[in-house]
Amino acid sequence: MYWGHGEQAVALPLWISLPVLFGSAALLFACIAQETARCFRKYPPLTAYSIDIGGSLAGIAFFTLHSQLRLPPIAWFAVAFVLAVGSPWTRRGGSLVRPTRLT
């Protein structure tokens, strides 16, 4: 989707497409947060917080490295794929993204 300066018509108006994109991203991260919270219950609070901060710092480091190397988007998706395939959820036969109740 491109919202630049051009005469090309956009498939959906911005007032529809932007809320849909925002809602989709929020739903995705809500599902990830639910599973993360379930995993963190196994640890003492300080350990879980340390894992959370460590993951955030690792994400910043990977983002910085990929940006500095000017890697194409396929490299970003390849890293995400490798991390998803190697995750504990897939090793024990579960699904990386599974339906959860948000209550």
N, C-alpha and C positions, 0 to 999 in steps of 0.2 A: 504494500500500500504506500503510495507516494503522495505527500501533501505539499508539493513544491509549486513553483511558479510555472504554470503551463496551461495550455488550452485543453489538455486532455481531460475528459470527464472522469470523475471518480465514481466507482460502482455504487457506493453508499454515501449519503451525506455525512459530514463530520459529526453532526449531533446524534447520529445513530452509531457510527463506527467507533468513535472514541469511547463511549460508555460500554460498548460490547467488548472492546479490547481491554479496558480497565477491569471490567467484571470478570473476564476470563483469567487475567493475571491474578486478581485477588482470590479467585476460587482455586487456582492452581497452588498458590502459596498457602492458602488455608489448609488444603489437603496435606501438603508437605509439613506444615506446622503441627497438625494433629498427630502424624506418625512420629515426628521428632519428639513431641511431648511424651508419647507413650514410651519411646526408647529411653528418654531421660529419667523416667520414674525409677529405673533400675539402679541409678547412681545416687549418691548423696548430693544435696543441692550444690555444694561448692565444686564438686567434681563435674557435675552436669554443666554448670556455668563455665567452667574452664574449658570443657569440650566445645561449648557453644562459641566462646571467644576464639579458641584455636581454629575452629572451622571458618569463622568470619575472617580471621587474619590470613588463613590459607587461600580463601576465595579472593581476597584483595591481592595477594601475591600472584596468584594465577592470572588474574585480570591484568595486573601490571605487566607481567611477563608476556602475555599474549599481545597486549597493546604495544609494548616496546618492540617486539619482533614483527609487528604488523601482519599477524597471521590472518588468513581469510576466515570467514564465518564457519566453513566446514571444519576447521581445526577446533573451534569452540565446541561444535556439536560432537566431534569425535571424542573430546575429553569428557563431555557430559555422558556420552554413550558408554565409554569405558568405565566411568565411575558408577553408572547405573547397573551395568552388567556385573560388576564386581561388588555390588552392595550386599550387606548381610541379608536383606529381604529376598534377593534372588537366590542366594546360596542355600537358604533353608526351605526353598520351594514356594515361598510366598510371592506376592506381586509387589512391584515397586510402588505402584499407585493403586490403592484399593479404595472402594467406597467407604466413607466414614460418616458417622452422624456428627454434625457440628454442634451438638448440645451437650 
